[in-house]
Amino acid sequence: MTDQKTKNPIGTLSVKERLFARYKAQGYSNGKSAELAGYKGGTSADKQGYRLSKKADIQDEIARRLEVSLIGNHTSMNWQS
């Protein structure tokens, strides 16, 4: 199965791309997420972060991480009641 926008097999994000998605899901900016994921800092990180944020497979990974995070928070809240 392939992603229609990027033509890459689904699930083939690099380690840096997965880290970028993790940091974006945690609320960091594109540039900071790219830098934390191991991309070159400064203006280059801002540009790389912007490019990464536009990739459909990375957007899907960010959404998945946010969903998992919300489900986890909801579950833990039920235990506290």
Distance bins in CASP14 RR format, pairs under 12 A and 6 or more apart:
PFRMAT RR
TARGET T0000
AUTHOR 0000-0000-0000
RMODE 2
METHOD distances of the structure
MODEL  1
1 7 0 0 0 0 0 1 0 0 0 0 0
1 8 0 0 0 0 0 1 0 0 0 0 0
1 9 1 0 0 1 0 0 0 0 0 0 0
1 10 1 0 1 0 0 0 0 0 0 0 0
1 11 0 0 0 0 1 0 0 0 0 0 0
1 12 0 0 0 0 0 1 0 0 0 0 0
1 57 0 0 0 0 0 1 0 0 0 0 0
2 8 1 0 0 1 0 0 0 0 0 0 0
2 9 1 0 1 0 0 0 0 0 0 0 0
2 10 1 0 0 1 0 0 0 0 0 0 0
2 11 0 0 0 0 0 1 0 0 0 0 0
2 12 0 0 0 0 1 0 0 0 0 0 0
2 56 0 0 0 0 0 1 0 0 0 0 0
2 57 0 0 0 0 1 0 0 0 0 0 0
3 9 1 0 0 1 0 0 0 0 0 0 0
3 10 1 0 1 0 0 0 0 0 0 0 0
3 11 0 0 0 0 1 0 0 0 0 0 0
3 12 0 0 0 0 1 0 0 0 0 0 0
3 13 0 0 0 0 0 1 0 0 0 0 0
3 55 0 0 0 0 1 0 0 0 0 0 0
3 56 1 0 1 0 0 0 0 0 0 0 0
3 57 1 0 1 0 0 0 0 0 0 0 0
3 58 0 0 0 0 0 1 0 0 0 0 0
3 59 0 0 0 0 0 1 0 0 0 0 0
3 60 1 0 0 1 0 0 0 0 0 0 0
3 61 0 0 0 0 0 1 0 0 0 0 0
4 10 0 0 0 0 0 1 0 0 0 0 0
4 56 1 0 0 1 0 0 0 0 0 0 0
4 57 0 0 0 0 0 1 0 0 0 0 0
4 60 0 0 0 0 0 1 0 0 0 0 0
5 54 0 0 0 0 1 0 0 0 0 0 0
5 55 1 0 0 1 0 0 0 0 0 0 0
5 56 1 0 1 0 0 0 0 0 0 0 0
5 57 0 0 0 0 1 0 0 0 0 0 0
5 58 0 0 0 0 0 1 0 0 0 0 0
5 59 0 0 0 0 1 0 0 0 0 0 0
5 60 0 0 0 0 0 1 0 0 0 0 0
6 12 0 0 0 0 1 0 0 0 0 0 0
6 13 0 0 0 0 0 1 0 0 0 0 0
6 17 0 0 0 0 0 1 0 0 0 0 0
6 51 0 0 0 0 0 1 0 0 0 0 0
6 52 0 0 0 0 0 1 0 0 0 0 0
6 54 0 0 0 0 0 1 0 0 0 0 0
6 55 1 0 0 1 0 0 0 0 0 0 0
6 56 1 0 1 0 0 0 0 0 0 0 0
6 57 1 0 1 0 0 0 0 0 0 0 0
6 58 0 0 0 0 1 0 0 0 0 0 0
6 59 0 0 0 0 0 1 0 0 0 0 0
6 60 0 0 0 0 0 1 0 0 0 0 0
7 55 0 0 0 0 0 1 0 0 0 0 0
7 56 0 0 0 0 0 1 0 0 0 0 0
7 57 0 0 0 0 0 1 0 0 0 0 0
8 14 0 0 0 0 0 1 0 0 0 0 0
8 17 0 0 0 0 0 1 0 0 0 0 0
8 55 0 0 0 0 1 0 0 0 0 0 0
8 56 0 0 0 0 1 0 0 0 0 0 0
8 57 1 0 0 1 0 0 0 0 0 0 0
8 58 0 0 0 0 0 1 0 0 0 0 0
8 60 0 0 0 0 0 1 0 0 0 0 0
9 57 0 0 0 0 1 0 0 0 0 0 0
10 56 0 0 0 0 1 0 0 0 0 0 0
10 57 1 0 0 1 0 0 0 0 0 0 0
10 58 0 0 0 0 0 1 0 0 0 0 0
10 60 0 0 0 0 1 0 0 0 0 0 0
10 61 0 0 0 0 0 1 0 0 0 0 0
10 64 0 0 0 0 0 1 0 0 0 0 0
11 17 0 0 0 0 1 0 0 0 0 0 0
11 18 0 0 0 0 1 0 0 0 0 0 0
11 21 0 0 0 0 0 1 0 0 0 0 0
11 56 0 0 0 0 0 1 0 0 0 0 0
11 57 1 0 0 1 0 0 0 0 0 0 0
11 58 0 0 0 0 0 1 0 0 0 0 0
11 60 0 0 0 0 1 0 0 0 0 0 0
11 61 0 0 0 0 1 0 0 0 0 0 0
11 64 0 0 0 0 0 1 0 0 0 0 0
12 18 0 0 0 0 0 1 0 0 0 0 0
12 55 0 0 0 0 0 1 0 0 0 0 0
12 57 1 0 0 1 0 0 0 0 0 0 0
12 58 0 0 0 0 0 1 0 0 0 0 0
12 60 0 0 0 0 0 1 0 0 0 0 0
12 61 0 0 0 0 0 1 0 0 0 0 0
13 19 0 0 0 0 1 0 0 0 0 0 0
13 20 0 0 0 0 1 0 0 0 0 0 0
13 21 1 0 0 1 0 0 0 0 0 0 0
13 22 0 0 0 0 0 1 0 0 0 0 0
13 37 0 0 0 0 0 1 0 0 0 0 0
13 52 0 0 0 0 1 0 0 0 0 0 0
13 55 0 0 0 0 1 0 0 0 0 0 0
13 56 0 0 0 0 0 1 0 0 0 0 0
13 57 1 0 0 1 0 0 0 0 0 0 0
13 58 1 0 0 1 0 0 0 0 0 0 0
13 59 0 0 0 0 0 1 0 0 0 0 0
13 60 0 0 0 0 1 0 0 0 0 0 0
13 61 1 0 0 1 0 0 0 0 0 0 0
13 62 0 0 0 0 0 1 0 0 0 0 0
13 64 0 0 0 0 0 1 0 0 0 0 0
13 65 0 0 0 0 0 1 0 0 0 0 0
14 20 0 0 0 0 1 0 0 0 0 0 0
14 21 0 0 0 0 0 1 0 0 0 0 0
14 37 0 0 0 0 1 0 0 0 0 0 0
14 38 0 0 0 0 0 1 0 0 0 0 0
14 39 0 0 0 0 0 1 0 0 0 0 0
14 52 0 0 0 0 0 1 0 0 0 0 0
14 55 0 0 0 0 0 1 0 0 0 0 0
14 57 0 0 0 0 0 1 0 0 0 0 0
14 58 0 0 0 0 0 1 0 0 0 0 0
14 61 0 0 0 0 0 1 0 0 0 0 0
15 21 0 0 0 0 0 1 0 0 0 0 0
15 22 0 0 0 0 0 1 0 0 0 0 0
15 37 0 0 0 0 1 0 0 0 0 0 0
15 38 0 0 0 0 1 0 0 0 0 0 0
15 39 0 0 0 0 0 1 0 0 0 0 0
16 22 0 0 0 0 0 1 0 0 0 0 0
16 23 0 0 0 0 0 1 0 0 0 0 0
16 33 0 0 0 0 0 1 0 0 0 0 0
16 34 0 0 0 0 1 0 0 0 0 0 0
16 35 0 0 0 0 0 1 0 0 0 0 0
16 36 0 0 0 0 1 0 0 0 0 0 0
16 37 1 0 1 0 0 0 0 0 0 0 0
16 38 1 0 1 0 0 0 0 0 0 0 0
16 39 1 0 0 1 0 0 0 0 0 0 0
16 40 0 0 0 0 0 1 0 0 0 0 0
16 45 0 0 0 0 0 1 0 0 0 0 0
16 48 0 0 0 0 1 0 0 0 0 0 0
16 49 0 0 0 0 0 1 0 0 0 0 0
16 52 0 0 0 0 1 0 0 0 0 0 0
16 58 0 0 0 0 0 1 0 0 0 0 0
17 23 0 0 0 0 0 1 0 0 0 0 0
17 24 0 0 0 0 0 1 0 0 0 0 0
17 33 0 0 0 0 0 1 0 0 0 0 0
17 34 0 0 0 0 1 0 0 0 0 0 0
17 37 1 0 0 1 0 0 0 0 0 0 0
17 38 0 0 0 0 0 1 0 0 0 0 0
17 39 0 0 0 0 1 0 0 0 0 0 0
17 48 0 0 0 0 0 1 0 0 0 0 0
17 49 0 0 0 0 0 1 0 0 0 0 0
17 51 0 0 0 0 0 1 0 0 0 0 0
17 52 1 0 0 1 0 0 0 0 0 0 0
17 53 0 0 0 0 0 1 0 0 0 0 0
17 55 1 0 0 1 0 0 0 0 0 0 0
17 56 0 0 0 0 0 1 0 0 0 0 0
17 57 1 0 0 1 0 0 0 0 0 0 0
17 58 1 0 1 0 0 0 0 0 0 0 0
17 59 0 0 0 0 0 1 0 0 0 0 0
17 60 0 0 0 0 0 1 0 0 0 0 0
17 61 1 0 0 1 0 0 0 0 0 0 0
17 62 0 0 0 0 0 1 0 0 0 0 0
18 24 0 0 0 0 0 1 0 0 0 0 0
18 25 0 0 0 0 0 1 0 0 0 0 0
18 33 0 0 0 0 0 1 0 0 0 0 0
18 37 0 0 0 0 1 0 0 0 0 0 0
18 38 0 0 0 0 0 1 0 0 0 0 0
18 52 0 0 0 0 0 1 0 0 0 0 0
18 57 0 0 0 0 0 1 0 0 0 0 0
18 58 0 0 0 0 1 0 0 0 0 0 0
18 60 0 0 0 0 0 1 0 0 0 0 0
18 61 1 0 0 1 0 0 0 0 0 0 0
18 62 0 0 0 0 0 1 0 0 0 0 0
18 64 0 0 0 0 0 1 0 0 0 0 0
18 65 0 0 0 0 1 0 0 0 0 0 0
19 25 0 0 0 0 0 1 0 0 0 0 0
19 26 0 0 0 0 0 1 0 0 0 0 0
19 28 0 0 0 0 0 1 0 0 0 0 0
19 32 0 0 0 0 0 1 0 0 0 0 0
19 33 0 0 0 0 1 0 0 0 0 0 0
19 34 0 0 0 0 1 0 0 0 0 0 0
19 35 0 0 0 0 0 1 0 0 0 0 0
19 36 1 0 0 1 0 0 0 0 0 0 0
19 37 1 1 0 0 0 0 0 0 0 0 0
19 38 1 0 0 1 0 0 0 0 0 0 0
19 39 0 0 0 0 1 0 0 0 0 0 0
19 49 0 0 0 0 0 1 0 0 0 0 0
19 52 0 0 0 0 0 1 0 0 0 0 0
19 58 0 0 0 0 0 1 0 0 0 0 0
19 61 0 0 0 0 0 1 0 0 0 0 0
19 62 0 0 0 0 0 1 0 0 0 0 0
19 65 0 0 0 0 0 1 0 0 0 0 0
20 26 0 0 0 0 0 1 0 0 0 0 0
20 27 0 0 0 0 0 1 0 0 0 0 0
20 28 0 0 0 0 1 0 0 0 0 0 0
20 29 0 0 0 0 0 1 0 0 0 0 0
20 30 0 0 0 0 1 0 0 0 0 0 0
20 31 0 0 0 0 1 0 0 0 0 0 0
20 32 0 0 0 0 0 1 0 0 0 0 0
20 33 1 0 1 0 0 0 0 0 0 0 0
20 34 1 0 1 0 0 0 0 0 0 0 0
20 35 0 0 0 0 1 0 0 0 0 0 0
20 36 0 0 0 0 1 0 0 0 0 0 0
20 37 1 0 1 0 0 0 0 0 0 0 0
20 38 0 0 0 0 1 0 0 0 0 0 0
20 39 1 0 0 1 0 0 0 0 0 0 0
20 45 0 0 0 0 0 1 0 0 0 0 0
20 48 0 0 0 0 1 0 0 0 0 0 0
20 49 1 0 0 1 0 0 0 0 0 0 0
20 50 0 0 0 0 0 1 0 0 0 0 0
20 51 0 0 0 0 0 1 0 0 0 0 0
20 52 1 0 1 0 0 0 0 0 0 0 0
20 53 0 0 0 0 1 0 0 0 0 0 0
20 54 0 0 0 0 0 1 0 0 0 0 0
20 55 0 0 0 0 1 0 0 0 0 0 0
20 57 0 0 0 0 0 1 0 0 0 0 0
20 58 1 0 0 1 0 0 0 0 0 0 0
20 59 0 0 0 0 0 1 0 0 0 0 0
20 61 0 0 0 0 1 0 0 0 0 0 0
20 62 0 0 0 0 1 0 0 0 0 0 0
20 65 0 0 0 0 0 1 0 0 0 0 0
21 27 0 0 0 0 0 1 0 0 0 0 0
21 28 0 0 0 0 0 1 0 0 0 0 0
21 30 0 0 0 0 0 1 0 0 0 0 0
21 33 0 0 0 0 1 0 0 0 0 0 0
21 34 0 0 0 0 0 1 0 0 0 0 0
21 36 0 0 0 0 0 1 0 0 0 0 0
21 37 0 0 0 0 1 0 0 0 0 0 0
21 49 0 0 0 0 0 1 0 0 0 0 0
21 52 0 0 0 0 1 0 0 0 0 0 0
21 53 0 0 0 0 1 0 0 0 0 0 0
21 55 0 0 0 0 1 0 0 0 0 0 0
21 56 0 0 0 0 0 1 0 0 0 0 0
21 57 0 0 0 0 1 0 0 0 0 0 0
21 58 1 0 1 0 0 0 0 0 0 0 0
21 59 0 0 0 0 1 0 0 0 0 0 0
21 60 0 0 0 0 1 0 0 0 0 0 0
21 61 1 1 0 0 0 0 0 0 0 0 0
21 62 1 0 1 0 0 0 0 0 0 0 0
21 63 0 0 0 0 1 0 0 0 0 0 0
21 64 0 0 0 0 1 0 0 0 0 0 0
21 65 1 0 0 1 0 0 0 0 0 0 0
21 66 0 0 0 0 1 0 0 0 0 0 0
21 68 0 0 0 0 0 1 0 0 0 0 0
21 69 0 0 0 0 0 1 0 0 0 0 0
22 28 0 0 0 0 1 0 0 0 0 0 0
22 33 0 0 0 0 1 0 0 0 0 0 0
22 34 0 0 0 0 0 1 0 0 0 0 0
22 36 0 0 0 0 1 0 0 0 0 0 0
22 37 1 0 0 1 0 0 0 0 0 0 0
22 38 0 0 0 0 0 1 0 0 0 0 0
22 52 0 0 0 0 0 1 0 0 0 0 0
22 58 0 0 0 0 0 1 0 0 0 0 0
22 61 0 0 0 0 1 0 0 0 0 0 0
22 62 0 0 0 0 1 0 0 0 0 0 0
22 64 0 0 0 0 0 1 0 0 0 0 0
22 65 1 0 0 1 0 0 0 0 0 0 0
22 66 0 0 0 0 0 1 0 0 0 0 0
22 68 0 0 0 0 0 1 0 0 0 0 0
22 69 0 0 0 0 0 1 0 0 0 0 0
23 29 0 0 0 0 1 0 0 0 0 0 0
23 30 0 0 0 0 1 0 0 0 0 0 0
23 31 0 0 0 0 1 0 0 0 0 0 0
23 32 1 0 0 1 0 0 0 0 0 0 0
23 33 1 1 0 0 0 0 0 0 0 0 0
23 34 0 0 0 0 1 0 0 0 0 0 0
23 35 0 0 0 0 1 0 0 0 0 0 0
23 36 1 0 1 0 0 0 0 0 0 0 0
23 37 1 0 0 1 0 0 0 0 0 0 0
23 38 0 0 0 0 0 1 0 0 0 0 0
23 39 0 0 0 0 0 1 0 0 0 0 0
23 45 0 0 0 0 0 1 0 0 0 0 0
23 49 0 0 0 0 0 1 0 0 0 0 0
23 52 0 0 0 0 0 1 0 0 0 0 0
23 53 0 0 0 0 0 1 0 0 0 0 0
23 58 0 0 0 0 0 1 0 0 0 0 0
23 61 0 0 0 0 0 1 0 0 0 0 0
23 62 0 0 0 0 1 0 0 0 0 0 0
23 65 0 0 0 0 1 0 0 0 0 0 0
24 30 1 0 0 1 0 0 0 0 0 0 0
24 31 0 0 0 0 1 0 0 0 0 0 0
24 32 0 0 0 0 1 0 0 0 0 0 0
24 33 1 0 1 0 0 0 0 0 0 0 0
24 34 0 0 0 0 1 0 0 0 0 0 0
24 36 0 0 0 0 1 0 0 0 0 0 0
24 37 0 0 0 0 1 0 0 0 0 0 0
24 49 0 0 0 0 1 0 0 0 0 0 0
24 50 0 0 0 0 0 1 0 0 0 0 0
24 52 0 0 0 0 1 0 0 0 0 0 0
24 53 1 0 0 1 0 0 0 0 0 0 0
24 54 0 0 0 0 0 1 0 0 0 0 0
24 55 0 0 0 0 0 1 0 0 0 0 0
24 58 1 0 0 1 0 0 0 0 0 0 0
24 59 0 0 0 0 1 0 0 0 0 0 0
24 60 0 0 0 0 0 1 0 0 0 0 0
24 61 0 0 0 0 1 0 0 0 0 0 0
24 62 1 0 1 0 0 0 0 0 0 0 0
24 63 0 0 0 0 0 1 0 0 0 0 0
24 64 0 0 0 0 0 1 0 0 0 0 0
24 65 0 0 0 0 1 0 0 0 0 0 0
24 66 0 0 0 0 1 0 0 0 0 0 0
24 69 0 0 0 0 0 1 0 0 0 0 0
25 33 0 0 0 0 1 0 0 0 0 0 0
25 53 0 0 0 0 0 1 0 0 0 0 0
25 58 0 0 0 0 0 1 0 0 0 0 0
25 59 0 0 0 0 0 1 0 0 0 0 0
25 60 0 0 0 0 0 1 0 0 0 0 0
25 61 0 0 0 0 1 0 0 0 0 0 0
25 62 1 0 1 0 0 0 0 0 0 0 0
25 63 0 0 0 0 1 0 0 0 0 0 0
25 64 0 0 0 0 1 0 0 0 0 0 0
25 65 1 1 0 0 0 0 0 0 0 0 0
25 66 1 0 1 0 0 0 0 0 0 0 0
25 67 0 0 0 0 1 0 0 0 0 0 0
25 68 0 0 0 0 1 0 0 0 0 0 0
25 69 1 0 0 1 0 0 0 0 0 0 0
25 70 0 0 0 0 0 1 0 0 0 0 0
26 32 0 0 0 0 1 0 0 0 0 0 0
26 33 0 0 0 0 1 0 0 0 0 0 0
26 36 0 0 0 0 1 0 0 0 0 0 0
26 37 0 0 0 0 0 1 0 0 0 0 0
26 62 0 0 0 0 1 0 0 0 0 0 0
26 65 0 0 0 0 1 0 0 0 0 0 0
26 66 0 0 0 0 1 0 0 0 0 0 0
26 69 0 0 0 0 1 0 0 0 0 0 0
27 33 1 0 0 1 0 0 0 0 0 0 0
27 36 0 0 0 0 0 1 0 0 0 0 0
27 53 0 0 0 0 0 1 0 0 0 0 0
27 62 0 0 0 0 1 0 0 0 0 0 0
27 65 0 0 0 0 0 1 0 0 0 0 0
27 66 0 0 0 0 1 0 0 0 0 0 0
27 69 0 0 0 0 0 1 0 0 0 0 0
28 34 0 0 0 0 1 0 0 0 0 0 0
28 35 0 0 0 0 1 0 0 0 0 0 0
28 36 1 0 0 1 0 0 0 0 0 0 0
28 37 0 0 0 0 1 0 0 0 0 0 0
28 45 0 0 0 0 0 1 0 0 0 0 0
28 49 0 0 0 0 0 1 0 0 0 0 0
28 53 0 0 0 0 0 1 0 0 0 0 0
28 62 0 0 0 0 0 1 0 0 0 0 0
29 35 0 0 0 0 1 0 0 0 0 0 0
29 36 0 0 0 0 0 1 0 0 0 0 0
29 42 0 0 0 0 0 1 0 0 0 0 0
29 45 0 0 0 0 1 0 0 0 0 0 0
29 46 0 0 0 0 1 0 0 0 0 0 0
29 49 0 0 0 0 1 0 0 0 0 0 0
29 50 0 0 0 0 1 0 0 0 0 0 0
29 52 0 0 0 0 0 1 0 0 0 0 0
29 53 0 0 0 0 1 0 0 0 0 0 0
30 36 0 0 0 0 0 1 0 0 0 0 0
30 37 0 0 0 0 0 1 0 0 0 0 0
30 39 0 0 0 0 0 1 0 0 0 0 0
30 41 0 0 0 0 0 1 0 0 0 0 0
30 42 0 0 0 0 0 1 0 0 0 0 0
30 43 0 0 0 0 0 1 0 0 0 0 0
30 44 0 0 0 0 0 1 0 0 0 0 0
30 45 0 0 0 0 1 0 0 0 0 0 0
30 46 1 0 0 1 0 0 0 0 0 0 0
30 47 0 0 0 0 1 0 0 0 0 0 0
30 48 0 0 0 0 1 0 0 0 0 0 0
30 49 1 1 0 0 0 0 0 0 0 0 0
30 50 1 0 1 0 0 0 0 0 0 0 0
30 51 0 0 0 0 1 0 0 0 0 0 0
30 52 1 0 0 1 0 0 0 0 0 0 0
30 53 1 0 1 0 0 0 0 0 0 0 0
30 54 0 0 0 0 1 0 0 0 0 0 0
30 55 0 0 0 0 0 1 0 0 0 0 0
30 58 0 0 0 0 0 1 0 0 0 0 0
30 59 0 0 0 0 0 1 0 0 0 0 0
30 62 0 0 0 0 0 1 0 0 0 0 0
31 37 0 0 0 0 1 0 0 0 0 0 0
31 38 0 0 0 0 0 1 0 0 0 0 0
31 39 0 0 0 0 1 0 0 0 0 0 0
31 40 0 0 0 0 0 1 0 0 0 0 0
31 41 1 0 0 1 0 0 0 0 0 0 0
31 42 1 0 0 1 0 0 0 0 0 0 0
31 43 0 0 0 0 1 0 0 0 0 0 0
31 44 0 0 0 0 1 0 0 0 0 0 0
31 45 1 0 1 0 0 0 0 0 0 0 0
31 46 1 0 1 0 0 0 0 0 0 0 0
31 47 0 0 0 0 1 0 0 0 0 0 0
31 48 1 0 0 1 0 0 0 0 0 0 0
31 49 1 0 1 0 0 0 0 0 0 0 0
31 50 1 0 0 1 0 0 0 0 0 0 0
31 51 0 0 0 0 0 1 0 0 0 0 0
31 52 0 0 0 0 1 0 0 0 0 0 0
31 53 0 0 0 0 1 0 0 0 0 0 0
32 38 0 0 0 0 0 1 0 0 0 0 0
32 39 0 0 0 0 0 1 0 0 0 0 0
32 41 0 0 0 0 1 0 0 0 0 0 0
32 42 0 0 0 0 1 0 0 0 0 0 0
32 45 1 0 0 1 0 0 0 0 0 0 0
32 46 0 0 0 0 1 0 0 0 0 0 0
32 48 0 0 0 0 0 1 0 0 0 0 0
32 49 0 0 0 0 1 0 0 0 0 0 0
32 53 0 0 0 0 0 1 0 0 0 0 0
33 39 0 0 0 0 1 0 0 0 0 0 0
33 41 0 0 0 0 0 1 0 0 0 0 0
33 45 0 0 0 0 1 0 0 0 0 0 0
33 46 0 0 0 0 0 1 0 0 0 0 0
33 48 0 0 0 0 1 0 0 0 0 0 0
33 49 1 0 0 1 0 0 0 0 0 0 0
33 50 0 0 0 0 0 1 0 0 0 0 0
33 51 0 0 0 0 0 1 0 0 0 0 0
33 52 1 0 0 1 0 0 0 0 0 0 0
33 53 0 0 0 0 1 0 0 0 0 0 0
33 58 0 0 0 0 0 1 0 0 0 0 0
33 61 0 0 0 0 0 1 0 0 0 0 0
33 62 0 0 0 0 1 0 0 0 0 0 0
33 65 0 0 0 0 0 1 0 0 0 0 0
34 40 0 0 0 0 1 0 0 0 0 0 0
34 41 1 0 0 1 0 0 0 0 0 0 0
34 42 0 0 0 0 1 0 0 0 0 0 0
34 43 0 0 0 0 0 1 0 0 0 0 0
34 44 0 0 0 0 1 0 0 0 0 0 0
34 45 1 0 1 0 0 0 0 0 0 0 0
34 46 1 0 0 1 0 0 0 0 0 0 0
34 47 0 0 0 0 1 0 0 0 0 0 0
34 48 1 0 1 0 0 0 0 0 0 0 0
34 49 1 1 0 0 0 0 0 0 0 0 0
34 50 0 0 0 0 1 0 0 0 0 0 0
34 51 0 0 0 0 1 0 0 0 0 0 0
34 52 1 0 0 1 0 0 0 0 0 0 0
34 53 0 0 0 0 1 0 0 0 0 0 0
34 58 0 0 0 0 0 1 0 0 0 0 0
35 41 1 0 1 0 0 0 0 0 0 0 0
35 42 1 0 0 1 0 0 0 0 0 0 0
35 43 0 0 0 0 0 1 0 0 0 0 0
35 44 0 0 0 0 1 0 0 0 0 0 0
35 45 1 0 1 0 0 0 0 0 0 0 0
35 46 0 0 0 0 1 0 0 0 0 0 0
35 47 0 0 0 0 0 1 0 0 0 0 0
35 48 0 0 0 0 1 0 0 0 0 0 0
35 49 0 0 0 0 1 0 0 0 0 0 0
35 52 0 0 0 0 0 1 0 0 0 0 0
36 45 0 0 0 0 1 0 0 0 0 0 0
36 48 0 0 0 0 0 1 0 0 0 0 0
36 49 0 0 0 0 0 1 0 0 0 0 0
37 45 0 0 0 0 1 0 0 0 0 0 0
37 48 0 0 0 0 1 0 0 0 0 0 0
37 49 0 0 0 0 1 0 0 0 0 0 0
37 52 0 0 0 0 1 0 0 0 0 0 0
37 53 0 0 0 0 0 1 0 0 0 0 0
37 58 0 0 0 0 0 1 0 0 0 0 0
37 61 0 0 0 0 0 1 0 0 0 0 0
38 44 0 0 0 0 0 1 0 0 0 0 0
38 45 0 0 0 0 1 0 0 0 0 0 0
38 48 0 0 0 0 1 0 0 0 0 0 0
38 49 0 0 0 0 0 1 0 0 0 0 0
38 52 0 0 0 0 0 1 0 0 0 0 0
39 45 1 0 1 0 0 0 0 0 0 0 0
39 46 0 0 0 0 1 0 0 0 0 0 0
39 47 0 0 0 0 1 0 0 0 0 0 0
39 48 1 0 1 0 0 0 0 0 0 0 0
39 49 1 0 0 1 0 0 0 0 0 0 0
39 50 0 0 0 0 0 1 0 0 0 0 0
39 51 0 0 0 0 1 0 0 0 0 0 0
39 52 0 0 0 0 1 0 0 0 0 0 0
40 46 0 0 0 0 0 1 0 0 0 0 0
40 47 0 0 0 0 1 0 0 0 0 0 0
40 48 1 0 0 1 0 0 0 0 0 0 0
40 49 0 0 0 0 0 1 0 0 0 0 0
41 47 0 0 0 0 0 1 0 0 0 0 0
41 48 0 0 0 0 1 0 0 0 0 0 0
41 49 0 0 0 0 0 1 0 0 0 0 0
42 48 0 0 0 0 1 0 0 0 0 0 0
42 49 0 0 0 0 0 1 0 0 0 0 0
43 49 0 0 0 0 0 1 0 0 0 0 0
43 50 0 0 0 0 0 1 0 0 0 0 0
44 50 0 0 0 0 0 1 0 0 0 0 0
44 51 0 0 0 0 0 1 0 0 0 0 0
45 51 0 0 0 0 0 1 0 0 0 0 0
45 52 0 0 0 0 1 0 0 0 0 0 0
45 53 0 0 0 0 0 1 0 0 0 0 0
46 52 0 0 0 0 0 1 0 0 0 0 0
46 53 0 0 0 0 0 1 0 0 0 0 0
47 53 0 0 0 0 0 1 0 0 0 0 0
47 54 0 0 0 0 0 1 0 0 0 0 0
48 54 0 0 0 0 0 1 0 0 0 0 0
48 55 0 0 0 0 0 1 0 0 0 0 0
48 58 0 0 0 0 0 1 0 0 0 0 0
49 55 0 0 0 0 1 0 0 0 0 0 0
49 58 0 0 0 0 1 0 0 0 0 0 0
49 62 0 0 0 0 0 1 0 0 0 0 0
50 58 0 0 0 0 0 1 0 0 0 0 0
51 58 0 0 0 0 1 0 0 0 0 0 0
52 58 1 0 1 0 0 0 0 0 0 0 0
52 59 0 0 0 0 1 0 0 0 0 0 0
52 61 0 0 0 0 0 1 0 0 0 0 0
52 62 0 0 0 0 1 0 0 0 0 0 0
53 59 1 0 0 1 0 0 0 0 0 0 0
53 61 0 0 0 0 0 1 0 0 0 0 0
53 62 0 0 0 0 1 0 0 0 0 0 0
54 62 0 0 0 0 0 1 0 0 0 0 0
55 61 0 0 0 0 1 0 0 0 0 0 0
55 62 0 0 0 0 0 1 0 0 0 0 0
56 62 0 0 0 0 0 1 0 0 0 0 0
56 63 0 0 0 0 0 1 0 0 0 0 0
57 63 0 0 0 0 0 1 0 0 0 0 0
57 64 0 0 0 0 0 1 0 0 0 0 0
58 64 0 0 0 0 0 1 0 0 0 0 0
58 65 0 0 0 0 0 1 0 0 0 0 0
59 65 0 0 0 0 0 1 0 0 0 0 0
59 66 0 0 0 0 0 1 0 0 0 0 0
60 66 0 0 0 0 0 1 0 0 0 0 0
60 67 0 0 0 0 0 1 0 0 0 0 0
61 67 0 0 0 0 0 1 0 0 0 0 0
61 68 0 0 0 0 0 1 0 0 0 0 0
62 68 0 0 0 0 0 1 0 0 0 0 0
62 69 0 0 0 0 0 1 0 0 0 0 0
63 69 0 0 0 0 0 1 0 0 0 0 0
63 70 0 0 0 0 0 1 0 0 0 0 0
64 70 0 0 0 0 0 1 0 0 0 0 0
64 71 0 0 0 0 0 1 0 0 0 0 0
65 71 0 0 0 0 0 1 0 0 0 0 0
65 72 0 0 0 0 0 1 0 0 0 0 0
66 72 0 0 0 0 0 1 0 0 0 0 0
66 73 0 0 0 0 0 1 0 0 0 0 0
67 73 0 0 0 0 0 1 0 0 0 0 0
67 74 0 0 0 0 0 1 0 0 0 0 0
68 74 0 0 0 0 0 1 0 0 0 0 0
68 75 0 0 0 0 0 1 0 0 0 0 0
69 75 0 0 0 0 0 1 0 0 0 0 0
69 76 0 0 0 0 0 1 0 0 0 0 0
70 76 0 0 0 0 0 1 0 0 0 0 0
70 77 0 0 0 0 0 1 0 0 0 0 0
71 77 0 0 0 0 0 1 0 0 0 0 0
71 78 0 0 0 0 0 1 0 0 0 0 0
72 78 0 0 0 0 1 0 0 0 0 0 0
72 79 0 0 0 0 0 1 0 0 0 0 0
73 79 0 0 0 0 0 1 0 0 0 0 0
73 80 0 0 0 0 0 1 0 0 0 0 0
74 80 0 0 0 0 0 1 0 0 0 0 0
74 81 0 0 0 0 0 1 0 0 0 0 0
75 81 0 0 0 0 0 1 0 0 0 0 0
END
